[in-house]
Structures are given as structure tokens and as C-alpha cells.
Amino acid sequence: MTLGVRLGVDGRELRPGVRTGIRRYVTEVLRAASRAGWPCVVYGDGSTVVDETLPGVATRVLAGRLTQVWDQVRLPRALREDGATVFLSPYYKGPLAAPCPVVLTIHDLFFIGYPGRRRRLHDATLIRLARLYARRAAAIVTDSEHSRREIAARLGIDPARVTVIPVALGPEFRAPAPPAPGRDGIASSYILYVGNFRPHKNLPRLLAAYAALPAALRAAHALVLAGGDRAGRPLLEARARELGVADRVVFAGLVADRDLPGLYAGATVAVLPSLEEGFGLPALEAMACGTPVVVSNRGALPELVADAGLVADAARPEEIAGALARVLADGGLRAELRRRGLARASLYTADRTAGRVLELLARVAGSPR
């Protein structure tokens, strides 16, 4: 146990049905804090749900619908009342007048100048706020060297103040993974995408890449898009019809956490064709389950995958198709990528990820660990 550390955590991402890298990050930090014997208070709203089996982790619900009031008034007051010695935010923002040191987590800068979104005044305001939050923070955590460079350049932060700590890989992602329960419409052999359907995920080009595969490969392997993004689905369904592949594209919807490892393990190949990624957790989860991966050449994906997967140009569907075709047609390549992927994923242990977050928090709180 680390004496003197009482951790506060913003837990608003811990809501039913939410499956994001931020939620994974918060979950694994809480697991690590509980194992270390740290008393920890998770601050949330009415929809926050925390794993009740974690010893030492308590939940406190703060009222208020206005985000700024929650962040800057109710949260600092609660931290003071609870005697927190350090506060972890899984976002770029935090309380400016906190009674304890604040550690921010900036996974990426999508909240500023998101591709295809033209809100200059809004983005200018956000970047000024982000710079203020970053200057006031005791430390900043990010997921990758790519994000570290972006944060330093765009927020004017000394790179030395930004610590790269990858998102923790959950223990349930392993090989062999338990078999996934039967899901309607999913063929016995499939290409798998996991994530939301927002524009930066580049799914229209993935559909074009799938349509460009030889007919025999499409007949043998369906394309499964797993994600609960209902707003983005109609456009993708329309694009699949335009390309003539609608009968081979399966929209699996939101997949429960307990079913996801089996869904990865059952795929012939997993693909993440994003135009930008601060980390790329689905690629790591797939590798940990023994599934070969194809990723784009953008953001942190080449850094994450290294030589354990194939990398294709995100802007060229024919190149994505070529990489997928190589994996689908070559059993020897699949075996080699499986071996490399498992080795790569084994580097992302709890000690290397969530454990390092705790080390940073303890240092910031002024307590030796």
C-alpha cells in the first residue's frame, strides 16, 4: 500500500453501454489502485456504475447537469471534503481550483478541429481552454508518442511534461479466447472492424476496399462492422448497397464486453483503417486474442502495431484491399502475424500501463511508492 495517497477519479465514462478507450483506461487504473490498496473515490453523475467488487473503491455522485458547474464547483468541493491527495481526469480538462494536484489524460486532440467539422470559433475557444487546463495540470498522460508530439505542438506544452503511458489491455483479451456466442448474420469466416462509425474511422473506404477484393474472397469472408453507432449506420448501409456488397456486410451492433474477445478470436483478420488514432485499442485487443491485424498508416497505429501487422495507406482503398487479400489468402502469413501479434500484445501488461499511471500519481501526490 502507498501511504498517504487518496485518489480521486472522474468516472463519468463508466456508464452502461459505453465501450471506449477512455472507459477501458479508467477501469484498469481503478483495478490497479484497488490491488495497490489505495483508497479511491470515483466521482460520477446519476448514470455512473462502478465495479462493486473492487476493494477500497467508493463512488460519489455529484448533482448538476451543467458540465462547467460539475467540473469547476461541485468537484473541487467534493475533493476537499474527501481529502483527496491527487485527482486523475481521463479527459483534457479538470478542476482549475482543485485542492490537490490534478493529472490530465489527453488521449488525442479530436475535440479540436475534428475532420469535416467547421466550427472555428468553437475550436478556438476549446484550444484556449485546453492550453489553460494543461498549464494548470501537475502532469499530463497520453497514449502514444504520436499524441505526445501533437499535444506539445498544438497546445504549446513542453514535451517533457507529457508522459506516454499506453492504455491497459484488459485481462479478458487473451489467446485462446472463449468462443463467441452465436450472433445472427455473422458467417463462420469474417473480416472484423470494431469501433464507432465516426468519419475519422474511414469506414466508407473500408467498404470500398472490401468491394475491391476478389469475388472468391468476398464469398468466403463477410465483413463485420461491430459498433453501436446508430447515427452513422444508415450512410454506411447506403454505401454498401451502392458498392453491391450489402449482402456480405454485417452490422453487428454493440457487442457486450464479455462477448468481444470471442468475436475477435473468431475473425480471420481484424482491420482498423482510421484516418487518425491517438492509440488504436481494438488493434491491440485483436492481437492479444491471436487475430492478425491490418491497420492504416495514420496516427499512432504504425507505432502501436510495429511489425506485428500489415500497414496500408488510409487514403487508398485498393491498398487496404491488397493487405486484406494477402492475409486472407496466405495461411503462413496469418500464422506469422498471429505469432508477432501475441508477442506485441504481451508488452502491454498491467504493470507497464495502469501500474505506471499509479507511479506517476504517487509521485505527483508527493508520496514515495
Secondary structure, DSSP 8 states (H G I E B T S, - for coil): --TT--EEEE-TT--TT---HHHHHHHHHHHHHHHHT--EEEEE-TT----TTSTTEEEEE---S-HHHIIIIIHHHHHHHHT-SEEE-SSS---TT-SS-EEEE----TTSS-TT---HHHHHHHHHHHHHHHHH-SEEEES-HHHHHHHHHHHT--GGGEEE------TT--SS-------TT--SSEEEEES---GGG-HHHHHHHHHHS-HHHHHH-EEEEE---TTTHHHHHHHHHHTT-GGGEEEEE---GGGHHHHHHH-SEEEE--S--SS-HHHHHHHHTT--EEEESSTTHHHHHGGGSEEE-TT-HHHHHHHHHHHHH-HHHHHHHHHHHHHHHTT--TTTTHHHHHHHHHHHHT---
